[in-house]
Amino acid sequence: MKKILTLVLALCLVILAGCGGGSQNSQPTQETSQEETNSYKITLIVKNLVNPMWLAVKEGAEAAAKEYGVELTVLAPLKADNNEEQIRQVEDAITKQADAIVLIPADSQGIIPAVEKANQAGIPVINVNTKVGGGVTETFVAVENYDAASKVAEAVAEKLGQKGKVIILEGKAGAQSAIDLKQGAVDTFAKYEGIEIVASQTANWNRAEAMQVTQNLLQAHPDVNAIFASNDEMAMGAVEAVDQAGLTGKIIIAGLDANQDALEAIKEGKMTLTCDKRGFEQGYVGVEAAVKVLNNEPVDDRIVIDTTIVDESNVDEFLK
């Protein structure tokens, strides 16, 4: 009987050893599979991480990175919209051998040398939101800023009854997006004989600066009827200036981006309208395009993101 028990135990030990060996052999197979699935390193460089628009772009990029299983590094200048810092960040991404760079330049022309360095290093550059002025980029992912501004200006003209005095708050000088947004507004307002642009001045995409600029312009043009701001941060600065002047509800204020503060201001009747430029989608599609390029999949030279006008009639659909 003891001999039989001994044989049975020995047999069990052999079986267990075999099972254990199978478990050890399966681990290298899993590691090989992970190596075969190339986890790309993608660097996203935005203008700043203060403006809600760029935070939305960041969130969209992170969602795409998670979806496609890539490693995403997000960088932004400590000093908002600083071209020199962005250049150093592109150079840092090159040094760290990023597989691709998704870039929103603060200065369309100033960033060109950095883009050319990425080209020389063989790192594909995906341009998002603000057009790079030179070098080679794989695609440009953005709304048509000229068309978006034109759409907002048309909405303003309609609410003005096609007559009135308008102030334009411009974005940062040198940024192609700022140029296109201003031109879209100027060309659209020019179609209406009863509409006059009485002032057009930069506020550098900044809320506090826009408040100061608007206060000064309201003193120079107390009979103004509408303010066209090239982004919602500047529109919110205008909202504060108009409110302090006791003119809330008497001046139409329009912006672009559909950030949360602007949507709430529209709901409260302090701001008139904005344009949803879908920052989340811009960030998502930017990373998605980078992955496609790295996988040698075809990507269009221009990927257009649609826009939507948001006013009191539909603001509830956009409020979080």
C-alpha positions in Angstrom: 0.0 0.0 0.0 2.8 2.4 0.9 4.5 1.7 -2.4 1.2 2.6 -4.2 0.8 5.9 -2.2 4.5 6.7 -3.0 3.9 6.2 -6.7 0.7 8.3 -6.6 2.5 11.2 -4.8 5.4 11.1 -7.3 3.0 11.2 -10.2 1.2 14.3 -8.7 4.6 16.0 -8.2 5.4 15.4 -11.9 2.1 16.8 -13.0 2.4 19.9 -10.8 6.0 20.5 -12.0 4.7 20.2 -15.6 1.9 22.7 -14.9 4.4 25.1 -13.3 6.7 24.8 -16.3 3.9 25.7 -18.6 3.2 28.9 -16.6 6.8 30.0 -16.7 7.0 29.4 -20.5 3.8 31.5 -21.1 5.4 34.7 -19.7 8.0 35.2 -22.5 5.2 34.8 -25.0 3.3 37.7 -23.4 6.4 39.9 -23.4 7.1 39.2 -27.0 3.5 40.2 -27.8 4.0 43.6 -25.9 7.2 44.2 -27.8 5.5 43.6 -31.1 2.8 46.2 -30.2 4.9 49.3 -30.7 4.0 51.9 -28.0 4.8 55.1 -29.7 6.1 58.2 -27.8 4.1 61.3 -28.9 4.8 64.8 -27.6 2.0 67.4 -27.6 3.1 71.0 -27.4 0.4 73.6 -26.8 0.5 77.4 -26.3 -0.3 77.3 -22.5 -2.2 75.2 -20.0 -4.2 78.1 -18.6 -6.7 78.8 -21.4 -9.6 76.4 -21.3 -9.3 75.8 -25.1 -5.8 74.3 -24.7 -6.9 72.3 -21.6 -9.7 70.8 -23.8 -7.1 70.0 -26.5 -5.0 68.3 -23.8 -8.0 66.2 -22.7 -8.8 65.1 -26.2 -5.2 64.2 -26.9 -5.0 62.2 -23.7 -8.2 60.3 -24.6 -6.7 59.4 -28.0 -3.4 58.3 -26.4 -5.4 56.0 -24.1 -7.5 54.7 -27.0 -4.5 53.9 -29.2 -2.1 52.8 -26.4 0.6 55.4 -27.0 2.7 57.3 -24.5 1.8 61.0 -24.5 3.9 63.8 -23.1 2.2 67.2 -22.8 4.3 70.4 -22.8 3.5 74.1 -22.7 5.5 77.3 -22.1 5.6 78.5 -18.4 5.2 81.9 -19.9 2.0 81.6 -21.9 2.4 81.7 -25.7 6.2 82.0 -25.5 7.8 81.0 -28.8 11.3 80.6 -27.4 10.1 78.1 -24.8 8.2 76.2 -27.5 11.3 76.0 -29.6 13.2 74.5 -26.7 10.4 72.0 -26.0 10.5 70.8 -29.6 14.3 70.4 -29.3 13.8 68.5 -26.1 11.3 66.2 -27.8 13.8 65.6 -30.5 16.6 64.8 -28.0 14.3 62.4 -26.1 13.6 60.7 -29.5 9.8 61.3 -29.6 8.2 59.3 -32.4 6.0 62.2 -33.4 5.3 65.8 -32.3 1.8 67.3 -32.2 2.3 71.1 -32.3 0.1 74.1 -31.7 2.5 77.1 -32.3 2.3 80.3 -30.4 4.1 82.1 -33.3 3.5 80.7 -36.8 6.7 82.1 -38.2 8.9 82.0 -35.1 8.4 78.2 -34.7 9.7 77.4 -38.2 13.4 76.7 -37.2 12.1 74.1 -34.6 9.9 72.4 -37.1 12.8 72.2 -39.5 15.0 70.6 -36.8 12.3 67.9 -36.3 12.2 67.4 -40.1 15.9 66.9 -40.1 15.6 64.4 -37.3 13.0 62.4 -39.2 10.3 63.1 -36.6 6.8 63.7 -38.1 5.1 66.9 -37.0 1.3 67.1 -36.8 0.1 70.7 -36.9 -3.0 71.5 -34.9 -5.2 74.6 -34.6 -2.7 77.3 -35.5 -0.9 77.0 -38.9 2.9 76.6 -38.9 4.4 79.0 -41.4 7.1 76.8 -42.8 8.9 73.5 -42.6 7.2 70.2 -43.3 4.1 69.0 -41.4 2.2 65.8 -42.1 -1.3 67.4 -41.8 -3.1 70.4 -40.4 -5.9 69.6 -37.9 -8.1 72.6 -37.2 -11.3 74.5 -37.7 -11.2 76.9 -40.6 -10.6 80.0 -38.4 -11.6 82.4 -41.2 -14.9 80.6 -41.7 -15.5 80.3 -37.9 -15.0 84.1 -37.5 -17.2 84.8 -40.4 -19.9 82.6 -38.9 -19.7 84.5 -35.6 -19.6 87.9 -37.4 -22.7 86.9 -39.4 -24.5 86.0 -36.1 -23.5 89.4 -34.6 -24.7 91.3 -37.7 -28.0 89.5 -37.5 -28.5 90.4 -33.8 -27.5 94.0 -34.7 -30.1 94.2 -37.4 -27.2 94.8 -39.8 -26.3 98.2 -38.4 -24.1 99.4 -35.5 -20.6 100.1 -34.3 -18.3 97.1 -33.6 -15.0 96.7 -31.6 -12.7 93.7 -32.5 -10.4 92.2 -29.9 -7.6 90.5 -31.8 -5.4 87.5 -30.8 -1.6 87.4 -30.5 0.2 89.2 -33.3 2.1 86.7 -35.5 -0.3 83.8 -34.9 -1.9 82.7 -38.1 -5.1 81.9 -36.2 -5.3 85.5 -35.0 -4.8 86.8 -38.5 -7.5 84.5 -40.0 -10.0 85.2 -37.2 -9.6 89.0 -37.6 -9.8 88.8 -41.3 -12.9 86.7 -41.3 -14.7 89.2 -39.0 -13.5 92.2 -41.0 -14.5 90.8 -44.4 -17.9 89.7 -43.0 -18.8 93.0 -41.4 -17.7 94.8 -44.5 -20.6 93.3 -46.4 -23.0 95.4 -44.3 -23.1 99.1 -45.1 -24.7 99.8 -41.7 -21.9 98.2 -39.7 -18.8 100.1 -38.8 -15.6 98.7 -37.1 -14.6 101.6 -34.9 -11.6 99.9 -33.3 -9.5 96.7 -33.7 -6.8 96.0 -31.1 -4.9 93.0 -29.8 -5.5 91.6 -26.3 -3.2 88.6 -26.8 -5.9 86.0 -26.1 -5.8 87.1 -22.5 -8.8 87.9 -20.2 -7.2 90.5 -18.0 -5.6 92.3 -20.9 -8.9 92.2 -22.8 -10.7 93.8 -19.8 -8.2 96.7 -19.8 -8.3 97.1 -23.6 -12.1 97.1 -23.6 -12.3 99.6 -20.8 -10.1 102.0 -22.8 -12.0 101.4 -26.0 -15.4 102.0 -24.3 -14.2 105.4 -23.1 -13.1 106.2 -26.7 -16.3 104.7 -28.2 -19.1 104.9 -25.6 -21.7 104.3 -28.3 -20.4 100.9 -29.4 -23.0 98.3 -30.1 -21.0 95.0 -30.3 -17.7 93.5 -29.3 -16.2 90.7 -31.4 -13.5 88.8 -29.5 -11.3 86.3 -31.2 -11.5 83.9 -28.3 -13.7 83.4 -25.2 -11.0 84.4 -22.8 -10.9 87.9 -24.3 -14.7 87.9 -24.6 -14.9 87.2 -20.8 -12.5 90.2 -20.3 -14.9 92.3 -22.3 -17.9 90.9 -20.2 -16.2 92.2 -17.0 -15.4 95.6 -18.5 -18.9 96.0 -19.9 -20.4 94.9 -16.6 -18.3 97.5 -14.7 -19.5 100.2 -17.0 -23.1 99.3 -16.3 -23.7 98.3 -19.9 -24.5 94.5 -19.5 -27.3 93.6 -21.9 -26.8 96.7 -23.9 -23.7 95.6 -25.9 -23.5 92.4 -27.9 -20.4 90.3 -26.9 -19.3 87.4 -29.0 -16.4 85.1 -28.7 -15.0 81.8 -30.0 -14.2 78.4 -28.3 -17.3 77.7 -26.2 -15.4 77.4 -22.9 -17.3 76.8 -19.7 -17.1 80.4 -18.4 -18.4 81.8 -21.7 -21.3 79.3 -21.8 -22.3 80.2 -18.3 -22.1 83.9 -19.2 -24.4 83.3 -22.1 -26.8 81.5 -19.8 -26.7 84.4 -17.4 -27.3 86.9 -20.2 -23.9 88.6 -19.8 -22.5 87.4 -23.1 -24.4 86.9 -26.4 -22.8 84.1 -28.3 -19.7 82.0 -29.0 -18.6 79.3 -31.4 -17.8 75.8 -30.4 -14.3 75.1 -32.0 -14.2 71.6 -30.4 -10.9 71.7 -28.7 -11.3 68.2 -27.4 -11.8 66.9 -30.9 -8.8 68.8 -32.2 -6.6 67.2 -29.6 -8.0 63.8 -30.2 -7.7 63.9 -34.0 -4.2 65.4 -33.7 -2.9 62.3 -31.8 -4.9 60.0 -33.9 -3.3 61.5 -37.0 0.1 61.0 -35.5 -0.5 57.3 -34.9 -1.7 56.9 -38.5 1.4 58.6 -39.9 3.6 56.4 -37.7 1.7 53.3 -38.9 2.2 54.5 -42.5 -1.5 54.9 -43.0 -2.8 57.7 -45.3 -3.7 61.1 -43.7 -5.3 64.0 -45.5 -3.2 67.2 -45.8 -6.0 69.1 -44.1 -8.4 67.8 -41.5 -11.2 70.2 -40.9 -13.1 70.2 -37.6 -16.7 71.6 -37.8 -17.9 74.5 -35.7 -21.3 75.4 -34.1 -22.7 78.8 -33.0 -23.8 78.7 -29.4 -26.3 81.3 -28.0 -29.2 81.5 -25.6 -31.2 79.1 -27.9 -28.9 76.1 -27.5 -26.5 76.9 -24.7 -28.0 74.3 -22.4 -26.9 71.5 -24.8 -23.2 72.6 -24.2 -23.2 73.3 -20.5 -21.6 70.5 -18.5 
